[in-house]
Amino acid sequence: MIQPLSTYEFWKKQYGKTGEPVAQVGDEAFRTKPKEFISYVFFRKGSTGVWVQSMGFKTGGAPNFTTAQLTELAKLAASRI
């Protein structure tokens, strides 16, 4: 999801308290803790806010995307903005 900076600031306020910083993604980034049903990486680049989301689990209970995979997707998205 691509949104204006004000929305990123809302996400940061809403989810950042329990999130973890993510290095080398956009100008600033954090993620929700892994192993939740829905996992996010939120980042901002310039005046643009972005979230990348993984939802659900594979058979056996593993997340659909690992933390590393979700972070790589966020890096790819940031490189294209």
mmCIF file of the N, C-alpha and C atoms, coordinates in Angstrom:
data_MODEL
# 
_entry.id   MODEL 
# 
loop_
_atom_site.group_PDB 
_atom_site.id 
_atom_site.type_symbol 
_atom_site.label_atom_id 
_atom_site.label_alt_id 
_atom_site.label_comp_id 
_atom_site.label_asym_id 
_atom_site.label_entity_id 
_atom_site.label_seq_id 
_atom_site.pdbx_PDB_ins_code 
_atom_site.Cartn_x 
_atom_site.Cartn_y 
_atom_site.Cartn_z 
_atom_site.occupancy 
_atom_site.B_iso_or_equiv 
_atom_site.pdbx_formal_charge 
_atom_site.auth_seq_id 
_atom_site.auth_comp_id 
_atom_site.auth_asym_id 
_atom_site.auth_atom_id 
_atom_site.pdbx_PDB_model_num 
ATOM 1   N N  . MET A 1 1  ? 0.850  -1.154  0.000  1.00 0.00 ? 1  MET A N  1 
ATOM 2   C CA . MET A 1 1  ? 0.000  0.000   0.000  1.00 0.00 ? 1  MET A CA 1 
ATOM 3   C C  . MET A 1 1  ? 0.904  1.227   0.000  1.00 0.00 ? 1  MET A C  1 
ATOM 4   N N  . ILE A 1 2  ? 0.639  2.156   -0.873 1.00 0.00 ? 2  ILE A N  1 
ATOM 5   C CA . ILE A 1 2  ? 1.406  3.401   -0.956 1.00 0.00 ? 2  ILE A CA 1 
ATOM 6   C C  . ILE A 1 2  ? 0.497  4.537   -0.504 1.00 0.00 ? 2  ILE A C  1 
ATOM 7   N N  . GLN A 1 3  ? 0.992  5.336   0.437  1.00 0.00 ? 3  GLN A N  1 
ATOM 8   C CA . GLN A 1 3  ? 0.205  6.407   1.040  1.00 0.00 ? 3  GLN A CA 1 
ATOM 9   C C  . GLN A 1 3  ? 1.072  7.648   1.251  1.00 0.00 ? 3  GLN A C  1 
ATOM 10  N N  . PRO A 1 4  ? 0.446  8.785   1.587  1.00 0.00 ? 4  PRO A N  1 
ATOM 11  C CA . PRO A 1 4  ? 1.230  9.987   1.896  1.00 0.00 ? 4  PRO A CA 1 
ATOM 12  C C  . PRO A 1 4  ? 1.954  9.848   3.240  1.00 0.00 ? 4  PRO A C  1 
ATOM 13  N N  . LEU A 1 5  ? 2.894  10.726  3.464  1.00 0.00 ? 5  LEU A N  1 
ATOM 14  C CA . LEU A 1 5  ? 3.708  10.708  4.681  1.00 0.00 ? 5  LEU A CA 1 
ATOM 15  C C  . LEU A 1 5  ? 2.848  10.756  5.946  1.00 0.00 ? 5  LEU A C  1 
ATOM 16  N N  . SER A 1 6  ? 1.754  11.485  5.921  1.00 0.00 ? 6  SER A N  1 
ATOM 17  C CA . SER A 1 6  ? 0.890  11.572  7.108  1.00 0.00 ? 6  SER A CA 1 
ATOM 18  C C  . SER A 1 6  ? 0.346  10.198  7.510  1.00 0.00 ? 6  SER A C  1 
ATOM 19  N N  . THR A 1 7  ? 0.071  9.357   6.541  1.00 0.00 ? 7  THR A N  1 
ATOM 20  C CA . THR A 1 7  ? -0.400 8.017   6.852  1.00 0.00 ? 7  THR A CA 1 
ATOM 21  C C  . THR A 1 7  ? 0.723  7.178   7.449  1.00 0.00 ? 7  THR A C  1 
ATOM 22  N N  . TYR A 1 8  ? 1.948  7.327   6.929  1.00 0.00 ? 8  TYR A N  1 
ATOM 23  C CA . TYR A 1 8  ? 3.090  6.629   7.521  1.00 0.00 ? 8  TYR A CA 1 
ATOM 24  C C  . TYR A 1 8  ? 3.245  7.034   8.983  1.00 0.00 ? 8  TYR A C  1 
ATOM 25  N N  . GLU A 1 9  ? 3.103  8.329   9.270  1.00 0.00 ? 9  GLU A N  1 
ATOM 26  C CA . GLU A 1 9  ? 3.220  8.794   10.653 1.00 0.00 ? 9  GLU A CA 1 
ATOM 27  C C  . GLU A 1 9  ? 2.145  8.167   11.534 1.00 0.00 ? 9  GLU A C  1 
ATOM 28  N N  . PHE A 1 10 ? 0.941  7.983   10.992 1.00 0.00 ? 10 PHE A N  1 
ATOM 29  C CA . PHE A 1 10 ? -0.119 7.294   11.734 1.00 0.00 ? 10 PHE A CA 1 
ATOM 30  C C  . PHE A 1 10 ? 0.277  5.850   11.997 1.00 0.00 ? 10 PHE A C  1 
ATOM 31  N N  . TRP A 1 11 ? 0.778  5.147   10.966 1.00 0.00 ? 11 TRP A N  1 
ATOM 32  C CA . TRP A 1 11 ? 1.209  3.764   11.146 1.00 0.00 ? 11 TRP A CA 1 
ATOM 33  C C  . TRP A 1 11 ? 2.282  3.669   12.211 1.00 0.00 ? 11 TRP A C  1 
ATOM 34  N N  . LYS A 1 12 ? 3.221  4.607   12.171 1.00 0.00 ? 12 LYS A N  1 
ATOM 35  C CA . LYS A 1 12 ? 4.322  4.611   13.135 1.00 0.00 ? 12 LYS A CA 1 
ATOM 36  C C  . LYS A 1 12 ? 3.783  4.771   14.557 1.00 0.00 ? 12 LYS A C  1 
ATOM 37  N N  . LYS A 1 13 ? 2.830  5.661   14.710 1.00 0.00 ? 13 LYS A N  1 
ATOM 38  C CA . LYS A 1 13 ? 2.227  5.877   16.025 1.00 0.00 ? 13 LYS A CA 1 
ATOM 39  C C  . LYS A 1 13 ? 1.431  4.647   16.470 1.00 0.00 ? 13 LYS A C  1 
ATOM 40  N N  . GLN A 1 14 ? 0.710  4.038   15.532 1.00 0.00 ? 14 GLN A N  1 
ATOM 41  C CA . GLN A 1 14 ? -0.152 2.894   15.839 1.00 0.00 ? 14 GLN A CA 1 
ATOM 42  C C  . GLN A 1 14 ? 0.642  1.606   16.083 1.00 0.00 ? 14 GLN A C  1 
ATOM 43  N N  . TYR A 1 15 ? 1.612  1.319   15.226 1.00 0.00 ? 15 TYR A N  1 
ATOM 44  C CA . TYR A 1 15 ? 2.301  0.027   15.269 1.00 0.00 ? 15 TYR A CA 1 
ATOM 45  C C  . TYR A 1 15 ? 3.764  0.112   15.712 1.00 0.00 ? 15 TYR A C  1 
ATOM 46  N N  . GLY A 1 16 ? 4.330  1.289   15.689 1.00 0.00 ? 16 GLY A N  1 
ATOM 47  C CA . GLY A 1 16 ? 5.752  1.443   15.968 1.00 0.00 ? 16 GLY A CA 1 
ATOM 48  C C  . GLY A 1 16 ? 6.150  1.131   17.394 1.00 0.00 ? 16 GLY A C  1 
ATOM 49  N N  . LYS A 1 17 ? 5.252  1.324   18.342 1.00 0.00 ? 17 LYS A N  1 
ATOM 50  C CA . LYS A 1 17 ? 5.557  1.080   19.753 1.00 0.00 ? 17 LYS A CA 1 
ATOM 51  C C  . LYS A 1 17 ? 5.944  -0.379  20.004 1.00 0.00 ? 17 LYS A C  1 
ATOM 52  N N  . THR A 1 18 ? 5.303  -1.281  19.303 1.00 0.00 ? 18 THR A N  1 
ATOM 53  C CA . THR A 1 18 ? 5.577  -2.705  19.498 1.00 0.00 ? 18 THR A CA 1 
ATOM 54  C C  . THR A 1 18 ? 6.385  -3.289  18.341 1.00 0.00 ? 18 THR A C  1 
ATOM 55  N N  . GLY A 1 19 ? 6.763  -2.446  17.388 1.00 0.00 ? 19 GLY A N  1 
ATOM 56  C CA . GLY A 1 19 ? 7.509  -2.913  16.228 1.00 0.00 ? 19 GLY A CA 1 
ATOM 57  C C  . GLY A 1 19 ? 9.007  -2.957  16.466 1.00 0.00 ? 19 GLY A C  1 
ATOM 58  N N  . GLU A 1 20 ? 9.704  -3.406  15.440 1.00 0.00 ? 20 GLU A N  1 
ATOM 59  C CA . GLU A 1 20 ? 11.164 -3.501  15.469 1.00 0.00 ? 20 GLU A CA 1 
ATOM 60  C C  . GLU A 1 20 ? 11.722 -2.684  14.300 1.00 0.00 ? 20 GLU A C  1 
ATOM 61  N N  . PRO A 1 21 ? 12.804 -1.931  14.507 1.00 0.00 ? 21 PRO A N  1 
ATOM 62  C CA . PRO A 1 21 ? 13.394 -1.169  13.404 1.00 0.00 ? 21 PRO A CA 1 
ATOM 63  C C  . PRO A 1 21 ? 13.922 -2.109  12.318 1.00 0.00 ? 21 PRO A C  1 
ATOM 64  N N  . VAL A 1 22 ? 13.891 -1.629  11.090 1.00 0.00 ? 22 VAL A N  1 
ATOM 65  C CA . VAL A 1 22 ? 14.418 -2.376  9.951  1.00 0.00 ? 22 VAL A CA 1 
ATOM 66  C C  . VAL A 1 22 ? 15.444 -1.483  9.264  1.00 0.00 ? 22 VAL A C  1 
ATOM 67  N N  . ALA A 1 23 ? 16.647 -1.992  9.114  1.00 0.00 ? 23 ALA A N  1 
ATOM 68  C CA . ALA A 1 23 ? 17.726 -1.215  8.483  1.00 0.00 ? 23 ALA A CA 1 
ATOM 69  C C  . ALA A 1 23 ? 17.681 -1.365  6.960  1.00 0.00 ? 23 ALA A C  1 
ATOM 70  N N  . GLN A 1 24 ? 18.174 -0.350  6.291  1.00 0.00 ? 24 GLN A N  1 
ATOM 71  C CA . GLN A 1 24 ? 18.398 -0.370  4.843  1.00 0.00 ? 24 GLN A CA 1 
ATOM 72  C C  . GLN A 1 24 ? 17.135 -0.518  4.012  1.00 0.00 ? 24 GLN A C  1 
ATOM 73  N N  . VAL A 1 25 ? 16.006 0.001   4.525  1.00 0.00 ? 25 VAL A N  1 
ATOM 74  C CA . VAL A 1 25 ? 14.769 0.045   3.747  1.00 0.00 ? 25 VAL A CA 1 
ATOM 75  C C  . VAL A 1 25 ? 14.276 1.477   3.760  1.00 0.00 ? 25 VAL A C  1 
ATOM 76  N N  . GLY A 1 26 ? 14.302 2.132   2.610  1.00 0.00 ? 26 GLY A N  1 
ATOM 77  C CA . GLY A 1 26 ? 13.843 3.509   2.509  1.00 0.00 ? 26 GLY A CA 1 
ATOM 78  C C  . GLY A 1 26 ? 14.617 4.428   3.440  1.00 0.00 ? 26 GLY A C  1 
ATOM 79  N N  . ASP A 1 27 ? 13.954 5.513   3.867  1.00 0.00 ? 27 ASP A N  1 
ATOM 80  C CA . ASP A 1 27 ? 14.570 6.485   4.768  1.00 0.00 ? 27 ASP A CA 1 
ATOM 81  C C  . ASP A 1 27 ? 14.387 6.112   6.236  1.00 0.00 ? 27 ASP A C  1 
ATOM 82  N N  . GLU A 1 28 ? 13.356 5.330   6.504  1.00 0.00 ? 28 GLU A N  1 
ATOM 83  C CA . GLU A 1 28 ? 13.043 4.892   7.870  1.00 0.00 ? 28 GLU A CA 1 
ATOM 84  C C  . GLU A 1 28 ? 12.092 3.706   7.740  1.00 0.00 ? 28 GLU A C  1 
ATOM 85  N N  . ALA A 1 29 ? 12.291 2.684   8.547  1.00 0.00 ? 29 ALA A N  1 
ATOM 86  C CA . ALA A 1 29 ? 11.422 1.514   8.432  1.00 0.00 ? 29 ALA A CA 1 
ATOM 87  C C  . ALA A 1 29 ? 11.330 0.768   9.759  1.00 0.00 ? 29 ALA A C  1 
ATOM 88  N N  . PHE A 1 30 ? 10.217 0.078   9.923  1.00 0.00 ? 30 PHE A N  1 
ATOM 89  C CA . PHE A 1 30 ? 10.031 -0.817  11.066 1.00 0.00 ? 30 PHE A CA 1 
ATOM 90  C C  . PHE A 1 30 ? 9.080  -1.919  10.637 1.00 0.00 ? 30 PHE A C  1 
ATOM 91  N N  . ARG A 1 31 ? 9.029  -2.971  11.437 1.00 0.00 ? 31 ARG A N  1 
ATOM 92  C CA . ARG A 1 31 ? 8.144  -4.092  11.132 1.00 0.00 ? 31 ARG A CA 1 
ATOM 93  C C  . ARG A 1 31 ? 7.430  -4.539  12.398 1.00 0.00 ? 31 ARG A C  1 
ATOM 94  N N  . THR A 1 32 ? 6.314  -5.202  12.192 1.00 0.00 ? 32 THR A N  1 
ATOM 95  C CA . THR A 1 32 ? 5.659  -5.848  13.320 1.00 0.00 ? 32 THR A CA 1 
ATOM 96  C C  . THR A 1 32 ? 6.447  -7.098  13.647 1.00 0.00 ? 32 THR A C  1 
ATOM 97  N N  . LYS A 1 33 ? 6.267  -7.592  14.827 1.00 0.00 ? 33 LYS A N  1 
ATOM 98  C CA . LYS A 1 33 ? 7.018  -8.775  15.234 1.00 0.00 ? 33 LYS A CA 1 
ATOM 99  C C  . LYS A 1 33 ? 6.578  -9.976  14.414 1.00 0.00 ? 33 LYS A C  1 
ATOM 100 N N  . PRO A 1 34 ? 7.540  -10.796 14.009 1.00 0.00 ? 34 PRO A N  1 
ATOM 101 C CA . PRO A 1 34 ? 7.202  -11.962 13.187 1.00 0.00 ? 34 PRO A CA 1 
ATOM 102 C C  . PRO A 1 34 ? 6.355  -12.976 13.944 1.00 0.00 ? 34 PRO A C  1 
ATOM 103 N N  . LYS A 1 35 ? 5.820  -13.924 13.203 1.00 0.00 ? 35 LYS A N  1 
ATOM 104 C CA . LYS A 1 35 ? 5.017  -15.032 13.709 1.00 0.00 ? 35 LYS A CA 1 
ATOM 105 C C  . LYS A 1 35 ? 3.625  -14.606 14.147 1.00 0.00 ? 35 LYS A C  1 
ATOM 106 N N  . GLU A 1 36 ? 3.170  -13.476 13.634 1.00 0.00 ? 36 GLU A N  1 
ATOM 107 C CA . GLU A 1 36 ? 1.784  -13.080 13.836 1.00 0.00 ? 36 GLU A CA 1 
ATOM 108 C C  . GLU A 1 36 ? 1.018  -13.431 12.574 1.00 0.00 ? 36 GLU A C  1 
ATOM 109 N N  . PHE A 1 37 ? -0.298 -13.542 12.659 1.00 0.00 ? 37 PHE A N  1 
ATOM 110 C CA . PHE A 1 37 ? -1.117 -13.887 11.498 1.00 0.00 ? 37 PHE A CA 1 
ATOM 111 C C  . PHE A 1 37 ? -0.906 -12.879 10.367 1.00 0.00 ? 37 PHE A C  1 
ATOM 112 N N  . ILE A 1 38 ? -0.826 -11.607 10.727 1.00 0.00 ? 38 ILE A N  1 
ATOM 113 C CA . ILE A 1 38 ? -0.541 -10.554 9.746  1.00 0.00 ? 38 ILE A CA 1 
ATOM 114 C C  . ILE A 1 38 ? 0.764  -9.893  10.164 1.00 0.00 ? 38 ILE A C  1 
ATOM 115 N N  . SER A 1 39 ? 1.725  -9.853  9.249  1.00 0.00 ? 39 SER A N  1 
ATOM 116 C CA . SER A 1 39 ? 3.008  -9.194  9.508  1.00 0.00 ? 39 SER A CA 1 
ATOM 117 C C  . SER A 1 39 ? 3.175  -8.061  8.503  1.00 0.00 ? 39 SER A C  1 
ATOM 118 N N  . TYR A 1 40 ? 3.772  -6.963  8.943  1.00 0.00 ? 40 TYR A N  1 
ATOM 119 C CA . TYR A 1 40 ? 3.973  -5.797  8.092  1.00 0.00 ? 40 TYR A CA 1 
ATOM 120 C C  . TYR A 1 40 ? 5.416  -5.333  8.158  1.00 0.00 ? 40 TYR A C  1 
ATOM 121 N N  . VAL A 1 41 ? 5.871  -4.742  7.072  1.00 0.00 ? 41 VAL A N  1 
ATOM 122 C CA . VAL A 1 41 ? 7.028  -3.864  7.075  1.00 0.00 ? 41 VAL A CA 1 
ATOM 123 C C  . VAL A 1 41 ? 6.502  -2.522  6.602  1.00 0.00 ? 41 VAL A C  1 
ATOM 124 N N  . PHE A 1 42 ? 6.701  -1.500  7.411  1.00 0.00 ? 42 PHE A N  1 
ATOM 125 C CA . PHE A 1 42 ? 6.304  -0.138  7.080  1.00 0.00 ? 42 PHE A CA 1 
ATOM 126 C C  . PHE A 1 42 ? 7.572  0.652   6.789  1.00 0.00 ? 42 PHE A C  1 
ATOM 127 N N  . PHE A 1 43 ? 7.557  1.474   5.750  1.00 0.00 ? 43 PHE A N  1 
ATOM 128 C CA . PHE A 1 43 ? 8.703  2.347   5.523  1.00 0.00 ? 43 PHE A CA 1 
ATOM 129 C C  . PHE A 1 43 ? 8.258  3.638   4.869  1.00 0.00 ? 43 PHE A C  1 
ATOM 130 N N  . ARG A 1 44 ? 9.138  4.608   4.973  1.00 0.00 ? 44 ARG A N  1 
ATOM 131 C CA . ARG A 1 44 ? 8.904  5.859   4.260  1.00 0.00 ? 44 ARG A CA 1 
ATOM 132 C C  . ARG A 1 44 ? 10.111 6.124   3.387  1.00 0.00 ? 44 ARG A C  1 
ATOM 133 N N  . LYS A 1 45 ? 9.848  6.724   2.257  1.00 0.00 ? 45 LYS A N  1 
ATOM 134 C CA . LYS A 1 45 ? 10.898 7.173   1.359  1.00 0.00 ? 45 LYS A CA 1 
ATOM 135 C C  . LYS A 1 45 ? 10.454 8.530   0.861  1.00 0.00 ? 45 LYS A C  1 
ATOM 136 N N  . GLY A 1 46 ? 11.209 9.547   1.267  1.00 0.00 ? 46 GLY A N  1 
ATOM 137 C CA . GLY A 1 46 ? 10.785 10.910  0.958  1.00 0.00 ? 46 GLY A CA 1 
ATOM 138 C C  . GLY A 1 46 ? 9.449  11.179  1.612  1.00 0.00 ? 46 GLY A C  1 
ATOM 139 N N  . SER A 1 47 ? 8.489  11.625  0.832  1.00 0.00 ? 47 SER A N  1 
ATOM 140 C CA . SER A 1 47 ? 7.168  11.958  1.363  1.00 0.00 ? 47 SER A CA 1 
ATOM 141 C C  . SER A 1 47 ? 6.147  10.847  1.119  1.00 0.00 ? 47 SER A C  1 
ATOM 142 N N  . THR A 1 48 ? 6.642  9.647   0.872  1.00 0.00 ? 48 THR A N  1 
ATOM 143 C CA . THR A 1 48 ? 5.767  8.515   0.589  1.00 0.00 ? 48 THR A CA 1 
ATOM 144 C C  . THR A 1 48 ? 5.876  7.476   1.700  1.00 0.00 ? 48 THR A C  1 
ATOM 145 N N  . GLY A 1 49 ? 4.743  6.989   2.169  1.00 0.00 ? 49 GLY A N  1 
ATOM 146 C CA . GLY A 1 49 ? 4.697  5.906   3.138  1.00 0.00 ? 49 GLY A CA 1 
ATOM 147 C C  . GLY A 1 49 ? 4.240  4.629   2.452  1.00 0.00 ? 49 GLY A C  1 
ATOM 148 N N  . VAL A 1 50 ? 4.836  3.509   2.824  1.00 0.00 ? 50 VAL A N  1 
ATOM 149 C CA . VAL A 1 50 ? 4.508  2.228   2.191  1.00 0.00 ? 50 VAL A CA 1 
ATOM 150 C C  . VAL A 1 50 ? 4.403  1.150   3.259  1.00 0.00 ? 50 VAL A C  1 
ATOM 151 N N  . TRP A 1 51 ? 3.466  0.227   3.066  1.00 0.00 ? 51 TRP A N  1 
ATOM 152 C CA . TRP A 1 51 ? 3.466  -0.968  3.887  1.00 0.00 ? 51 TRP A CA 1 
ATOM 153 C C  . TRP A 1 51 ? 3.453  -2.173  2.968  1.00 0.00 ? 51 TRP A C  1 
ATOM 154 N N  . VAL A 1 52 ? 4.176  -3.195  3.384  1.00 0.00 ? 52 VAL A N  1 
ATOM 155 C CA . VAL A 1 52 ? 4.210  -4.484  2.705  1.00 0.00 ? 52 VAL A CA 1 
ATOM 156 C C  . VAL A 1 52 ? 3.684  -5.479  3.728  1.00 0.00 ? 52 VAL A C  1 
ATOM 157 N N  . GLN A 1 53 ? 2.750  -6.316  3.318  1.00 0.00 ? 53 GLN A N  1 
ATOM 158 C CA . GLN A 1 53 ? 2.033  -7.165  4.265  1.00 0.00 ? 53 GLN A CA 1 
ATOM 159 C C  . GLN A 1 53 ? 2.107  -8.637  3.883  1.00 0.00 ? 53 GLN A C  1 
ATOM 160 N N  . SER A 1 54 ? 2.203  -9.476  4.884  1.00 0.00 ? 54 SER A N  1 
ATOM 161 C CA . SER A 1 54 ? 2.038  -10.916 4.733  1.00 0.00 ? 54 SER A CA 1 
ATOM 162 C C  . SER A 1 54 ? 0.899  -11.336 5.644  1.00 0.00 ? 54 SER A C  1 
ATOM 163 N N  . MET A 1 55 ? 0.004  -12.164 5.116  1.00 0.00 ? 55 MET A N  1 
ATOM 164 C CA . MET A 1 55 ? -1.144 -12.592 5.915  1.00 0.00 ? 55 MET A CA 1 
ATOM 165 C C  . MET A 1 55 ? -1.284 -14.110 5.842  1.00 0.00 ? 55 MET A C  1 
ATOM 166 N N  . GLY A 1 56 ? -1.533 -14.711 6.960  1.00 0.00 ? 56 GLY A N  1 
ATOM 167 C CA . GLY A 1 56 ? -1.830 -16.133 7.004  1.00 0.00 ? 56 GLY A CA 1 
ATOM 168 C C  . GLY A 1 56 ? -0.620 -17.001 7.266  1.00 0.00 ? 56 GLY A C  1 
ATOM 169 N N  . PHE A 1 57 ? -0.869 -18.289 7.279  1.00 0.00 ? 57 PHE A N  1 
ATOM 170 C CA . PHE A 1 57 ? 0.160  -19.280 7.578  1.00 0.00 ? 57 PHE A CA 1 
ATOM 171 C C  . PHE A 1 57 ? 0.122  -20.385 6.533  1.00 0.00 ? 57 PHE A C  1 
ATOM 172 N N  . LYS A 1 58 ? 1.274  -21.001 6.324  1.00 0.00 ? 58 LYS A N  1 
ATOM 173 C CA . LYS A 1 58 ? 1.354  -22.202 5.495  1.00 0.00 ? 58 LYS A CA 1 
ATOM 174 C C  . LYS A 1 58 ? 0.883  -23.384 6.328  1.00 0.00 ? 58 LYS A C  1 
ATOM 175 N N  . THR A 1 59 ? 0.640  -24.496 5.673  1.00 0.00 ? 59 THR A N  1 
ATOM 176 C CA . THR A 1 59 ? 0.331  -25.730 6.388  1.00 0.00 ? 59 THR A CA 1 
ATOM 177 C C  . THR A 1 59 ? 1.481  -26.013 7.357  1.00 0.00 ? 59 THR A C  1 
ATOM 178 N N  . GLY A 1 60 ? 1.180  -26.271 8.575  1.00 0.00 ? 60 GLY A N  1 
ATOM 179 C CA . GLY A 1 60 ? 2.204  -26.509 9.585  1.00 0.00 ? 60 GLY A CA 1 
ATOM 180 C C  . GLY A 1 60 ? 2.456  -25.304 10.466 1.00 0.00 ? 60 GLY A C  1 
ATOM 181 N N  . GLY A 1 61 ? 1.890  -24.135 10.120 1.00 0.00 ? 61 GLY A N  1 
ATOM 182 C CA . GLY A 1 61 ? 1.959  -22.980 10.997 1.00 0.00 ? 61 GLY A CA 1 
ATOM 183 C C  . GLY A 1 61 ? 3.025  -21.942 10.695 1.00 0.00 ? 61 GLY A C  1 
ATOM 184 N N  . ALA A 1 62 ? 3.870  -22.164 9.689  1.00 0.00 ? 62 ALA A N  1 
ATOM 185 C CA . ALA A 1 62 ? 4.881  -21.158 9.345  1.00 0.00 ? 62 ALA A CA 1 
ATOM 186 C C  . ALA A 1 62 ? 4.212  -19.994 8.613  1.00 0.00 ? 62 ALA A C  1 
ATOM 187 N N  . PRO A 1 63 ? 4.707  -18.757 8.815  1.00 0.00 ? 63 PRO A N  1 
ATOM 188 C CA . PRO A 1 63 ? 4.148  -17.626 8.081  1.00 0.00 ? 63 PRO A CA 1 
ATOM 189 C C  . PRO A 1 63 ? 4.332  -17.803 6.577  1.00 0.00 ? 63 PRO A C  1 
ATOM 190 N N  . ASN A 1 64 ? 3.452  -17.215 5.784  1.00 0.00 ? 64 ASN A N  1 
ATOM 191 C CA . ASN A 1 64 ? 3.570  -17.287 4.335  1.00 0.00 ? 64 ASN A CA 1 
ATOM 192 C C  . ASN A 1 64 ? 4.902  -16.712 3.845  1.00 0.00 ? 64 ASN A C  1 
ATOM 193 N N  . PHE A 1 65 ? 5.364  -15.639 4.467  1.00 0.00 ? 65 PHE A N  1 
ATOM 194 C CA . PHE A 1 65 ? 6.652  -15.040 4.148  1.00 0.00 ? 65 PHE A CA 1 
ATOM 195 C C  . PHE A 1 65 ? 7.462  -14.945 5.431  1.00 0.00 ? 65 PHE A C  1 
ATOM 196 N N  . THR A 1 66 ? 8.722  -15.282 5.368  1.00 0.00 ? 66 THR A N  1 
ATOM 197 C CA . THR A 1 66 ? 9.595  -15.107 6.522  1.00 0.00 ? 66 THR A CA 1 
ATOM 198 C C  . THR A 1 66 ? 9.867  -13.614 6.699  1.00 0.00 ? 66 THR A C  1 
ATOM 199 N N  . THR A 1 67 ? 10.410 -13.264 7.841  1.00 0.00 ? 67 THR A N  1 
ATOM 200 C CA . THR A 1 67 ? 10.793 -11.875 8.090  1.00 0.00 ? 67 THR A CA 1 
ATOM 201 C C  . THR A 1 67 ? 11.782 -11.406 7.034  1.00 0.00 ? 67 THR A C  1 
ATOM 202 N N  . ALA A 1 68 ? 12.742 -12.247 6.695  1.00 0.00 ? 68 ALA A N  1 
ATOM 203 C CA . ALA A 1 68 ? 13.745 -11.882 5.688  1.00 0.00 ? 68 ALA A CA 1 
ATOM 204 C C  . ALA A 1 68 ? 13.102 -11.665 4.324  1.00 0.00 ? 68 ALA A C  1 
ATOM 205 N N  . GLN A 1 69 ? 12.155 -12.515 3.945  1.00 0.00 ? 69 GLN A N  1 
ATOM 206 C CA . GLN A 1 69 ? 11.485 -12.364 2.650  1.00 0.00 ? 69 GLN A CA 1 
ATOM 207 C C  . GLN A 1 69 ? 10.656 -11.084 2.607  1.00 0.00 ? 69 GLN A C  1 
ATOM 208 N N  . LEU A 1 70 ? 9.939  -10.805 3.680  1.00 0.00 ? 70 LEU A N  1 
ATOM 209 C CA . LEU A 1 70 ? 9.121  -9.601  3.730  1.00 0.00 ? 70 LEU A CA 1 
ATOM 210 C C  . LEU A 1 70 ? 9.999  -8.354  3.668  1.00 0.00 ? 70 LEU A C  1 
ATOM 211 N N  . THR A 1 71 ? 11.140 -8.397  4.335  1.00 0.00 ? 71 THR A N  1 
ATOM 212 C CA . THR A 1 71 ? 12.085 -7.278  4.295  1.00 0.00 ? 71 THR A CA 1 
ATOM 213 C C  . THR A 1 71 ? 12.653 -7.093  2.889  1.00 0.00 ? 71 THR A C  1 
ATOM 214 N N  . GLU A 1 72 ? 12.969 -8.179  2.214  1.00 0.00 ? 72 GLU A N  1 
ATOM 215 C CA . GLU A 1 72 ? 13.484 -8.085  0.837  1.00 0.00 ? 72 GLU A CA 1 
ATOM 216 C C  . GLU A 1 72 ? 12.428 -7.508  -0.100 1.00 0.00 ? 72 GLU A C  1 
ATOM 217 N N  . LEU A 1 73 ? 11.170 -7.876  0.089  1.00 0.00 ? 73 LEU A N  1 
ATOM 218 C CA . LEU A 1 73 ? 10.102 -7.286  -0.709 1.00 0.00 ? 73 LEU A CA 1 
ATOM 219 C C  . LEU A 1 73 ? 9.994  -5.780  -0.471 1.00 0.00 ? 73 LEU A C  1 
ATOM 220 N N  . ALA A 1 74 ? 10.129 -5.376  0.794  1.00 0.00 ? 74 ALA A N  1 
ATOM 221 C CA . ALA A 1 74 ? 10.104 -3.936  1.122  1.00 0.00 ? 74 ALA A CA 1 
ATOM 222 C C  . ALA A 1 74 ? 11.286 -3.220  0.472  1.00 0.00 ? 74 ALA A C  1 
ATOM 223 N N  . LYS A 1 75 ? 12.475 -3.820  0.504  1.00 0.00 ? 75 LYS A N  1 
ATOM 224 C CA . LYS A 1 75 ? 13.653 -3.215  -0.149 1.00 0.00 ? 75 LYS A CA 1 
ATOM 225 C C  . LYS A 1 75 ? 13.409 -3.056  -1.647 1.00 0.00 ? 75 LYS A C  1 
ATOM 226 N N  . LEU A 1 76 ? 12.829 -4.069  -2.266 1.00 0.00 ? 76 LEU A N  1 
ATOM 227 C CA . LEU A 1 76 ? 12.517 -4.002  -3.695 1.00 0.00 ? 76 LEU A CA 1 
ATOM 228 C C  . LEU A 1 76 ? 11.536 -2.859  -3.976 1.00 0.00 ? 76 LEU A C  1 
ATOM 229 N N  . ALA A 1 77 ? 10.495 -2.775  -3.159 1.00 0.00 ? 77 ALA A N  1 
ATOM 230 C CA . ALA A 1 77 ? 9.515  -1.690  -3.329 1.00 0.00 ? 77 ALA A CA 1 
ATOM 231 C C  . ALA A 1 77 ? 10.185 -0.332  -3.162 1.00 0.00 ? 77 ALA A C  1 
ATOM 232 N N  . ALA A 1 78 ? 11.018 -0.190  -2.144 1.00 0.00 ? 78 ALA A N  1 
ATOM 233 C CA . ALA A 1 78 ? 11.698 1.091   -1.903 1.00 0.00 ? 78 ALA A CA 1 
ATOM 234 C C  . ALA A 1 78 ? 12.606 1.462   -3.071 1.00 0.00 ? 78 ALA A C  1 
ATOM 235 N N  . SER A 1 79 ? 13.231 0.484   -3.689 1.00 0.00 ? 79 SER A N  1 
ATOM 236 C CA . SER A 1 79 ? 14.123 0.773   -4.814 1.00 0.00 ? 79 SER A CA 1 
ATOM 237 C C  . SER A 1 79 ? 13.381 1.263   -6.038 1.00 0.00 ? 79 SER A C  1 
ATOM 238 N N  . ARG A 1 80 ? 12.087 1.038   -6.077 1.00 0.00 ? 80 ARG A N  1 
ATOM 239 C CA . ARG A 1 80 ? 11.272 1.420   -7.249 1.00 0.00 ? 80 ARG A CA 1 
ATOM 240 C C  . ARG A 1 80 ? 10.486 2.707   -7.051 1.00 0.00 ? 80 ARG A C  1 
ATOM 241 N N  . ILE A 1 81 ? 10.658 3.319   -5.897 1.00 0.00 ? 81 ILE A N  1 
ATOM 242 C CA . ILE A 1 81 ? 9.978  4.597   -5.640 1.00 0.00 ? 81 ILE A CA 1 
ATOM 243 C C  . ILE A 1 81 ? 10.917 5.731   -5.966 1.00 0.00 ? 81 ILE A C  1 
# 
